[in-house]
């Protein structure tokens, strides 16, 4: 596998939550730097060393609500 993609959203308390697409991997952190570390650790725990993806892509998603 060359790449794994995570969708990152901010929860109501301001924490960043990352969920992998197509894999049962979820992690969270308080900052982007901490999230980078947490995602790398989660990916290393999930895959065997010879199956590790070469790239981790973080897709930051957010909702924007405006008045009509």
Secondary structure, 3 states (H helix, E strand, C coil): CCEEEEEEEECCCCCEEEEECCCCCEEEECCHHHHHHHHHHHHHHHCCHHHCCCEEEEEECCCCCCCC
